[in-house]
Amino acid sequence: MKRQAPAASQAQGWGRIYFAVQAAAGLAWWVGVFLSPALRTATLGTLDPVAVAAFDIPLFVIASGAAAFGVKAAAGVAAGWTGLVAIALTVYATITTEAGWGVLIMVAAAACSVVALFFVVQGRVPTELMVRGPFAFRPAPTRRGIAANVGATMGQLIFFWGFFLVVLPSVIWWLEQRWDVSVPFPSAAAPAGLVVLVLASSLGIASAVTMSSAGRGTPLPSAMPNRLVIAGPYRWVRNPMAVAGISQGAAVGLMLGSWLVVAYAVLGSLLWNYAVRPHEEADLERRFGTDFERYRDSVRCWIPRLRRN
């Protein structure tokens, strides 16, 4: 019988612990729903709790409990049902403006359930799927000149900033209002956000120009730099564009007075740090060897080091 790697066995343990917590939390939530009208209204709106419980208790609470004991099929049932409920509740809340807090709870539970499902079934999350196909790491064509790389990079910034800093935050802000889950921000939040946005955007532009000119490539994985970039902002922090992007997202959230947009920026940083960055740095190590290893050891990823060793 093939023995599992320690890391996979540990991940399975964490997945089972999550499902145990989810089962207990789900049971406590249902007790609260039947005892507290305020909780019932905030999370279910005017939906009939008895009808919902008839499906949710066996498919969410009991299935999560079974998954906690290592039943892989039950983990699949719990994760699948949680995702289905999250989608259905999102549609319901958007149409009716009810159960907004229930949407947030179930969306978070659905995301965590999927991760826990991978832990229980595979002992890991296959994050490498995120960097395949058009997102696979490939160097930019060497025949392309610096001006072409800078132009392509600026075009990428316009597209991605427009989508991730204008379109998505606007949708999130609208849903936050529609679901009635907004919270008040202090009056200083908007001007502070504007200052952070200007500074972060300046850092992003400087980093992008440095990467495309010194590295002979672009920030996109499909056209990565052909040279290791340690100039400009890269002297002080390894991923200044990521730092800029996360700061920009949080700044937009402050300007909109939207805690969900701020949370979106924070979650984006976690996704990038734990799912994308390991593959990006593995690619850089394969291509640049000891040069990248020395750079990685001397320059931090997120927090700038003002004095380099």
N, C-alpha and C positions, 0 to 999 in steps of 0.2 A: 504493500500500500504506500503510495507516494505521500511523503510528509510535506506539509505546507511550510512555506517560508515564514520566518518569525514576523516579518512586516505584514504579510497577508493575514496571518492568524490574529495579530493585534488589531488590524483594521476590521476583521470580522467581529471581534469583541466589541469594538466601538460602535459598529453598526447595530449589534444586538442591544447594547446599552441604550442607543438612541431610540430604538423601537420600544424598549421597556418604558423609557421616559414618556414617549408619545402615547403609549397605552394608558399610563397613569394620568397624564395631562388630559387626554380625551375623556376618560371616565370622570375626572374632576370637573371638566367643562360641562359635561352633560348633567351632572348633579346640579351645577350652578345654573344651567339653563332652566331646569324645572323649579328651582327654588327662587331665582331672581328674575323678575320681569325685565329689569334694566339690562341685565346681561343677555337675556333672550332677544330683546329688541335690538341691541347693538350688534349682535352677531348673526341673528337669523331673520331680523325684520319681522314681517308678518307671516313667515312660513310656519306651517304646522309642525311643531317640534316632535310630536309623536310620530308623524309620518316620516320625518327625516331620521329620527332615532332608529326606526325600524330597519333602515338600511345601514346607517352610519355606525351603530354600535357593533354589529357583527363584522362589517367590512373594514372599519377603521380601528375601533378599540380592541376587539377580540383578535383581529388579524395582526395588529401590531404586537399584542401580547404573545401570540404564537411565534411571530418573527423573532421576538426577544429570546425565545428558546431555540432559535436556530432553524426554524421551519422556513426554507427558502421560498416555497410557493406562497406562504402567508405574507412574506415580505413583498412579493410581487403584487399580491392582492391589495395590501395596505397602500403601497405606493401608487398603484394604478387608480384605486378609488379616491385617494387624496387628490391626485391630479385632476380627475374628473369633477370632483366637488369644487375644486378651486376654479376651474373653468366655468362651471355652471353658476357658481355663486358670483363670479365676476360679471357675467352677463346679467344676472338678476339684479345685482346692486347698481350696475350702470344704467339699467332701464328704470328701476324703481327708486333709486337713491337710498335704499335701505341696506342694512347688514354690511356696511362698509368695513367695520372692524373684523367681521367674520371673513371677509375677502382677504384681508392682510394676514390673518392667522392661517388660513388655509393655503394661501400662496407660499408662505414661509414653510409650512408643514410639507407641502408638496415638494418643494426644492430639497429640503432636508431628507425627505423620505427617499427621493431618487438617489441621493448620495449614499444614504444608509443601505439602500437596496444593492448598490454596486459593492459596497463593503461586504455585505453578507454573502452575496453570490460569487463575486470575483476576488474579494480581498483587496480591491483597489478601485479607483475611478479611472477609466481609460481616457485620460485627458489628451493623449496623443491624437485622438480623433479630431481635436480642434485645430491641429496644425497639419492637416492633410489636404490633398487636392489643391484648390486655388490658394489656400492658406499655408501650404508647405513652405519651409524655409529654402529659398533659392537666392543666390547672388544676382545682383543687377547685371545686365549685359555690359561687358567691359568696353565695348565700342562706343557706348553712349557717353557723351561729354558731360562736364560739370554743369554747364548751363541747362542741359536737358534734364539732369538729375534734380537740380534745384527747382526747375519749372514743374517737373512731375511731383515733387514733394509739396510744393505750394498748392497744386491742384488737389492733392490728397488731403491737405489740411482743410481746405475750403469744404470739401465733401464731408469729411468725417466730423469736423467741428460743427458744420451745419446740422448733421444728423444727430450726433450725440450731445451737442450743447444747445441746440435750438428745438429740433423736432421732438426728440424723446422727452426732454424735460417739460416741454409744453404739454405733451400728452399726459405725462405723469401728474403735472400740476392740475390739469383739468379733471383727471380721475379723482385726485385727492379732494377737490371741491365737490365733485359729483357724489362721491361716497361719504361726504361729510366726516372726514377724518383729519381735517387740517387742525393745526395748533397755532396760537399766536406767536409771532416773532417780535423781538424788541425792535424799536424804530431804527436803531443803529445797524441792524443786520443788512439792509439793502446797500447803504453806502460802503460798509465794510466788504460786502460781497463784490461790489464794483471794483474796489481797490485790489482785492485778491485776483479778480478776473483779469485786470490789466497786467498785473505782475506775472501771473501764471501764463498768460498768452504771450508775453514778451519772452519768457523762458522757453515756451514751446517753439516759438519762431526761431529763436537763436539756436536751439538744439537741432531743429530740423535743417536749418541752413548749414550748420556745422557738419551734421551727418551726411548730407547730400554732397557737400563740397569736399570735405576731407576724406569721407568714407567711400565716395564714388558709388552711391546707391541711394535708396529711399527708406523711409521707416516701414514700408510694407514688407511682410515676410516674403512675398513673391519677388521682391527686387531689393534684397538686403545689401548693405554696404560690402564692398570688396576688401576694405581695409578696416582694421580695428581702430575705432575712433576714441581717442583719449584727450581731445582738444576741447576748447570752449567749456560749456557747462559740464561736459563729460569728465573734466578733470576733478570735479568736486562730488559728483554723484553719478552712479552707473546708468541710471535710467531717468534722465531729466525730463524726457517727453512724457513718461508715465506720471512722474510727479506733477508736471504741468497739467496733464489731462485730468487727473483726479482732483487737483486743486480748482481747476476750471469748473468741473461739475459741481463741487461743493459751493463754489462762489455763485453759480447760477441758482442753486437752491436757496442761498441766502437772499439773493436779489428777488426771487419769486416768493420768498417767505414760505417755502415748501420743505418740510422735513422729509418727505418722501424722495424728493430730488437729492437732498443731502445723503440720504440712505442709499440711493441709487449710485452715487459717486463712491461711497464707502464700499458697497458690495462689488462695484467694478474693480476697485483696487484689490480686494481679496481674490476675485476671480483671476485677475491678471497675475497677482503674486504667486498664487498656489497652483494655477492650472496652465498658464502660458509661460511665465518666466522660466521655470525649470527647463522647458524644451528649448527656449530661445538661448539660454546660457549653455545648454549642452551642445547646441549647434555652433555657438561661438567658440567653445572649447575645442570642438572637432576641427574647426577651420583655422583657429589662431593659436592653439596649443598653449605653451607656457606663457606666451605674451598675455593672453587673456587671463590665465590663472594668476599671474602677478598683479594684473589690473584688478581682478575681482578681490584679491586679498588686501589690496591697499585702498580701494575706494568703496564706500558703502552703497547699498542699493537705493535706499529711500532717504536717509538723513545725510545731508552734505557734511563732509569732513573738511573743515576750513584749512587744516594743515595736513598736507600729505607727507607720509613717511618717506 
